[in-house]
């Protein structure tokens, strides 16, 4: 045929994909990674790879004509957004009917745009969410392996207590404390030593220059610097960028055939290619992997796929909210964009919440305390294939987020009442709104472990076809999810290499 054959293909270059590629490469398996975004290594005319948060340009967004920042407004004014030329930028906001999902695009996936918060879930909740997974093994072997390979570390607490850059965290901690709530330091993949050099002026600023959702020019150990660098170092792994996988089918010899569109950074189609492989790992994220399998099932290219594909989706209970502080309690003009603390009220019997104390690096005093609350919302959404548009639509209604808002409100009502403060209503668009219930950062599910796949991510109905990313997790994990996604991928690929790959 006219297709190129490689033993293993990994779709995407996010957490699950990067783990799979590294371990396949180490096992000596020739592996091709296909990533629809670009490799972020070219400097723009400003000398930087990524653009800043306060004055974004086309590098910020995945084919948009205007940026769509999560905190678009201040006093209801759309201050942070800019008109831009559509381009293969780093942050995408996928706008479904009643829920928008932020995802990263490029070599490293979400690791390019996320806050780097590297949280191991509490064991009791992990066991509740994924009861069929051996938690002993996870907490003994795979969580430690994920944390060390991701290069997760902790902030120096002495520095934290005295630096102006974390005044916003200390203010929020005090106010949580006044309400009888406890806070906890949150590990991160940001290089804390580098941040201290930013603070003392001996290194270019990144986390201390407000950089995060449109990429960090320095300091953050994103996947291209950890797992993916190691994967390429095996000599067995290659990455093709600006290559989007469109269809998957199976050939009579059992190998998989992909059609792949190659585009330039302006979106122009350069080539449509065919790639075939024996082992296919889908690491395109909750949205990407689910869409590929739904399309395959509904168009009949992989007709034996389970009816569970598309189910069990959730936003990890994400809700953003903000409080207004008193004038005598400023949060600081200088704010690190890398979160360091969380309010941990997960043991709350009615409304479990883990709330990241988020920065609002606006470059001026705002008196705002911002939070990304992770709640235990039992509601689940479903992806359905839209044949007319050839894409996956998400069935999720705004009122399904009501339990998440209720939980966040119950916690922050306590904080407000203990501190005689109020919510901010001006930050989430044009409406008067204290809770952002229409977008999320943590899409999870769509190809749930043990439902759409076996207990190791092997897709039901097909041999040598695997899901390896956040779509395996059924909608909620109680903390920021990438450490869990990474550790699960470590667990699954170890088993798959041992039982499926070596044998073939
Ligand atoms: P991920 O989304 O990382 O990667 C998928 C990759 O596949 C992408 O590079 C995409 O371009 C590519 N792709 C998709 N479809 C494709 C196709 N058809 N063909 C080729 N390539 C395709 N989490 C956390 O733990 N701590 C945190 O602090 C944060 N903060 C945060 C902030 C923001 C702004 C966002 C958007 C997200 C976070 N997250 C986070 C969430 C975290 O980034 C997310 O859970 C993981 O990146 C998901 O990892 P996956 O491996 O599932 O896919």
Boltz pocket constraint, residues with backbone or C-beta under 6 A from the ligand:
constraints:
  - pocket:
      binder: B
      contacts: [[A, 11], [A, 12], [A, 13], [A, 14], [A, 15], [A, 16], [A, 17], [A, 34], [A, 35], [A, 36], [A, 37], [A, 102], [A, 103], [A, 104], [A, 105], [A, 106], [A, 107], [A, 108], [A, 109], [A, 110], [A, 111], [A, 113], [A, 114], [A, 115], [A, 116], [A, 117], [A, 118], [A, 119], [A, 213], [A, 243], [A, 244], [A, 245], [A, 246], [A, 283], [A, 284], [A, 285], [A, 286], [A, 288], [A, 289], [A, 292], [A, 440], [A, 441], [A, 442], [A, 443], [A, 468], [A, 469], [A, 470], [A, 471], [A, 479], [A, 480], [A, 481], [A, 482], [A, 483], [A, 485]]
      max_distance: 6.0
